[in-house]
Amino acid sequence: MDTVTTANSGEKTWGGANEPMGASYGKLMMWFFILSDALTFSGFLAAYGFSRFKFIETWPLADEVFTHFPFMHGVSAPMYYVAFMTFILIFSSVTMVLAVDAGHQLKKQKVTIYLFLTIVGGLVFVGSQAWEWKNFIKGEYGAIETKGGSLLQFVDKEGHRVALADFAATLPEDREQLTRNKGKWFMEEASLPSYSVAEVQAGFKAHPDLLIRTETIYEDSPASAKDTKINHELTKHKHKTILTREESQLRLNDATLVVEGANLTRNEYGSKLFADFFFFITGFHGFHVFSGVVINIIIFFNVLLGTYEKRKSYEMVEKVGLYWHFVDLVWVFVFTVFYLV
């Protein structure tokens, strides 16, 4: 078969000089990468949504998990810092747009300034995510896991969370960390919690005003909002079930483990799957942001050296901008799924 040629110049259609849809080879490859990565994130978020729907009664409440704010220890600020992180990332997307626009106008100084602001925004976001991980792993209140795998949290009579450190007793008992050199067949265990089950049980008995809250969630509505179905739906509130004092003591007798913070096997906030998905999806996204920061730094130094000024084209900035906007867009979905819904 004869090679297909263009009508005007006889140039080979697939000879490499054509630009399908007006996009260069580099842009097309970036779009292919973004499409494949979007499908990957879609699969992760779909799996998260399926798991949450399946275990919705024990899924942690985001307003109770993400309550920390830097330099405000002990102050409950639900979702404030996450909102700040989101604002920083979206703002960095704006500065990237300005950098690309300045590149189209071949204004090196403006490209340098806006690209620098984009890098700062990315670093702030990555650092904030690391700080959030630290608090999530460390935990704040602690909980008890029963023989059946249920999670028990502690509250006062008003329903406010109470930390293990506020009531756990101190018993004269020796606890030894199991390590590989002391166990059989290279057995080992996770780090010992701050308190033993016996110390938590003794402290609970010594504080009659304490109650146990299970991980089971129920929804209620204020009495004034039950007149119409619409008002009822709009004013639903999610709460975790609080047991009576007698029920609390019975459930505490089945305690087997003290849980502090969250990891891939334990989670003081609720369903273990929540922590697994949180670490995996936010970590995967954080890796993308960190990679974008590194690439932006490389491009930034190339701008300073005048590499693109000599080429009379800042297309490289535009290609990196596509990746950065994609990362920001993915975070909007992650933020919505993990923190808002």
C-alpha positions in Angstrom: 0.0 0.0 0.0 1.3 3.5 -0.9 2.2 5.7 2.0 -0.6 8.2 2.8 0.5 11.7 2.1 -0.9 15.1 2.7 -2.7 16.9 -0.1 -0.7 20.0 -0.1 3.0 19.1 0.5 3.2 15.4 0.0 4.6 15.0 3.6 4.2 11.6 5.2 1.3 11.7 7.7 3.1 9.6 10.3 6.6 10.9 9.5 6.9 12.6 12.9 6.5 16.2 11.8 2.7 16.3 12.3 1.0 17.2 15.5 -2.3 15.5 16.0 -4.9 17.8 17.6 -2.3 20.6 17.5 -0.3 19.0 20.4 3.3 18.1 20.3 4.6 14.6 21.0 5.6 15.6 24.6 2.1 16.9 25.4 0.5 13.9 24.0 2.6 11.6 26.0 1.8 13.6 29.1 -1.9 13.3 28.4 -1.5 9.5 27.9 0.2 9.3 31.3 -2.5 11.5 33.0 -5.2 9.3 31.5 -3.6 6.1 32.8 -2.9 7.6 36.2 -6.5 8.9 36.4 -7.8 5.3 35.9 -5.5 4.1 38.6 -6.8 6.6 41.1 -10.3 5.9 40.0 -9.8 2.2 40.9 -8.5 3.1 44.3 -11.3 5.5 45.1 -13.9 3.0 43.8 -12.5 0.3 46.1 -12.6 2.8 49.0 -16.2 3.7 48.3 -17.2 0.0 48.1 -15.5 -0.8 51.4 -17.0 2.2 53.1 -20.5 1.3 51.9 -20.0 -2.3 53.2 -18.8 -1.3 56.6 -20.6 2.0 56.9 -21.8 1.3 60.5 -18.3 1.2 61.8 -16.5 3.7 59.5 -14.7 6.5 61.4 -16.2 10.0 61.4 -13.8 12.4 59.7 -14.7 15.2 62.0 -13.4 13.1 65.0 -10.3 11.9 63.3 -8.8 15.0 61.7 -9.1 17.6 64.5 -5.5 18.8 64.9 -4.1 22.1 64.0 -0.4 23.1 64.4 0.4 25.0 67.6 -3.1 24.5 68.9 -2.7 21.4 71.1 -5.9 20.4 72.8 -8.1 22.6 70.7 -10.6 20.7 68.5 -10.4 22.1 65.0 -12.2 19.5 62.8 -11.1 19.7 59.2 -9.6 23.2 59.5 -6.0 22.1 58.7 -7.2 19.8 55.9 -9.1 22.8 54.4 -5.9 24.8 54.7 -3.9 22.1 52.9 -6.4 22.1 50.1 -6.3 25.8 49.7 -2.5 25.8 49.5 -2.6 23.1 46.8 -5.3 24.9 44.7 -3.4 28.2 45.1 -0.2 26.5 43.8 -2.3 25.4 40.7 -3.1 29.1 40.1 0.5 30.1 40.3 1.3 27.3 37.8 -1.3 28.7 35.4 0.4 32.1 35.7 3.8 30.6 35.1 2.6 28.9 31.9 1.0 32.1 30.7 4.2 34.0 31.4 6.1 31.3 29.4 3.8 31.9 26.4 4.8 35.5 26.6 8.5 34.6 27.0 8.7 36.5 30.3 11.5 34.7 32.1 11.3 36.7 35.3 7.6 36.1 35.8 8.0 32.4 35.0 10.7 32.2 37.7 8.6 33.9 40.4 5.4 31.9 39.7 7.2 28.6 39.4 9.0 29.3 42.7 5.6 30.0 44.4 4.3 26.7 43.0 7.3 24.8 44.5 6.7 26.5 47.9 3.0 25.5 47.8 3.9 21.9 47.0 6.5 21.7 49.8 4.0 23.1 52.3 1.4 20.6 51.2 3.8 17.6 51.4 5.0 18.8 54.8 1.4 19.2 56.0 0.5 15.8 54.9 3.5 14.3 56.8 2.4 16.2 59.9 -1.1 14.8 59.5 0.2 11.3 59.1 2.2 11.7 62.3 -0.9 12.7 64.3 -2.9 9.9 62.7 -0.3 7.3 63.6 0.3 8.6 67.1 -3.4 8.9 68.0 -5.0 11.1 70.6 -7.2 9.2 72.9 -6.5 5.5 72.6 -9.1 2.6 72.6 -9.6 -1.0 73.5 -10.0 -3.9 71.1 -12.2 -6.9 72.3 -11.9 -10.6 71.5 -14.3 -10.2 68.6 -12.3 -7.4 67.1 -14.7 -4.6 68.1 -13.3 -1.3 69.2 -14.3 0.4 72.5 -13.7 4.1 73.1 -14.1 6.0 76.4 -16.3 9.0 77.0 -17.7 11.0 80.0 -21.4 11.4 80.8 -21.6 14.3 78.4 -20.3 12.1 75.5 -16.9 13.8 75.3 -13.9 11.6 74.5 -11.6 10.7 77.3 -8.0 9.7 76.8 -6.5 6.6 78.4 -3.9 8.7 80.0 -6.6 10.6 82.0 -7.9 7.5 83.9 -5.7 4.4 83.4 -4.3 3.1 86.7 -0.6 2.3 87.3 -0.2 -1.3 88.4 3.0 -3.0 89.6 3.3 -5.3 86.6 6.2 -6.1 84.4 5.7 -6.0 80.6 8.4 -7.3 78.2 8.6 -6.5 74.6 8.7 -9.6 72.4 11.6 -9.4 69.9 13.0 -11.9 67.5 15.9 -12.8 69.7 13.6 -13.7 72.5 10.8 -15.4 70.6 10.4 -18.7 68.8 10.7 -18.9 65.0 11.7 -15.2 64.8 8.5 -14.1 66.5 8.0 -10.4 67.4 5.2 -8.0 68.3 4.4 -4.4 67.8 5.6 -1.7 70.2 4.0 -2.0 73.6 1.2 0.5 74.3 1.5 3.0 77.1 -0.9 1.0 79.2 -1.9 -2.6 79.7 -5.5 -3.9 79.5 -5.4 -4.5 83.2 -4.4 -0.9 83.9 -7.3 0.4 81.7 -9.8 -1.9 83.3 -8.7 -0.9 86.8 -8.8 2.8 85.9 -12.3 2.4 84.4 -13.6 0.8 87.6 -12.1 3.7 89.7 -13.9 6.3 87.6 -17.7 5.7 87.8 -18.4 8.7 85.6 -16.8 7.0 82.5 -18.8 5.2 79.8 -17.8 3.1 76.8 -18.6 4.2 73.2 -18.7 1.5 70.5 -17.6 2.0 66.9 -21.2 1.4 65.7 -22.7 4.6 64.2 -26.3 5.6 64.2 -28.1 8.6 62.8 -30.6 10.8 64.6 -32.4 14.1 64.0 -33.6 16.8 66.4 -37.2 16.4 67.5 -38.1 19.8 66.0 -37.0 18.5 62.6 -39.2 15.5 62.4 -42.2 17.3 61.0 -41.3 16.8 57.4 -39.3 14.2 55.6 -37.1 16.9 54.0 -36.2 18.5 57.3 -35.5 15.1 58.7 -33.0 14.3 55.9 -31.3 17.7 56.1 -30.7 17.6 59.8 -29.4 14.1 60.3 -26.4 13.7 62.6 -24.1 10.8 63.0 -23.2 9.5 66.4 -21.5 6.5 67.9 -23.4 4.3 70.3 -22.7 5.0 74.0 -23.4 2.1 76.4 -24.7 2.3 79.9 -22.3 1.9 82.8 -23.3 -1.8 83.3 -23.0 -2.6 79.6 -19.7 -0.8 79.5 -18.3 -3.0 82.3 -19.4 -6.1 80.6 -17.9 -5.2 77.3 -14.6 -4.1 78.9 -14.3 -7.6 80.3 -13.7 -8.9 76.8 -10.8 -6.5 76.2 -7.7 -8.1 74.7 -5.6 -5.2 73.3 -4.9 -1.6 73.9 -4.9 0.4 70.7 -3.1 3.7 70.3 -3.2 5.6 67.0 -3.5 3.8 63.7 -1.4 1.6 61.5 -2.0 -1.1 58.9 -3.3 -3.6 61.5 -4.9 -1.5 64.2 -6.9 1.7 64.2 -8.2 3.5 67.3 -10.7 5.5 65.3 -12.8 2.7 63.8 -12.6 0.2 60.9 -9.1 -1.0 60.2 -9.8 -0.6 56.4 -10.1 3.1 56.9 -6.4 3.4 58.0 -5.3 1.0 55.2 -7.0 3.1 52.5 -5.9 6.4 54.1 -2.2 5.5 54.2 -2.3 4.0 50.7 -4.3 6.6 48.8 -3.1 9.7 50.5 0.5 8.3 50.4 0.2 7.6 46.7 -1.1 11.1 46.1 1.6 12.5 48.3 4.2 10.7 46.2 2.8 12.3 43.1 3.0 15.8 44.7 6.5 15.2 45.9 7.5 14.0 42.4 5.9 17.1 40.9 7.9 19.3 43.3 11.1 17.6 42.3 10.3 18.1 38.6 9.3 21.7 39.2 12.6 22.3 40.9 14.5 20.9 37.9 12.5 23.1 35.5 13.0 26.1 37.8 16.8 25.8 37.6 16.5 25.4 33.8 14.5 28.6 33.7 17.2 30.4 35.7 19.9 29.1 33.4 17.9 30.4 30.4 17.5 27.0 28.7 14.0 27.7 27.5 14.8 31.4 26.7 17.3 30.1 24.2 14.8 27.7 22.7 12.2 30.5 22.5 9.7 28.1 24.0 8.6 27.3 27.5 6.6 24.3 26.5 8.4 22.2 29.2 6.8 24.4 31.8 3.4 23.8 30.2 3.9 20.0 30.2 4.8 20.0 33.9 1.8 22.3 34.5 -0.5 19.6 33.0 0.8 17.1 35.5 0.5 19.6 38.4 -3.1 20.4 37.6 -3.9 16.7 37.4 -2.4 16.2 40.9 -4.5 19.1 42.3 -7.6 17.7 40.7 -7.0 14.3 42.1 -6.7 15.8 45.6 -10.1 17.4 45.2 -11.6 13.9 44.8 -9.5 12.5 47.6 -10.5 15.4 49.9 -14.2 14.9 49.0 -14.1 11.1 49.5 -12.0 11.0 52.7 -13.0 14.1 54.5 -16.3 15.5 53.3 -18.6 12.5 52.4 
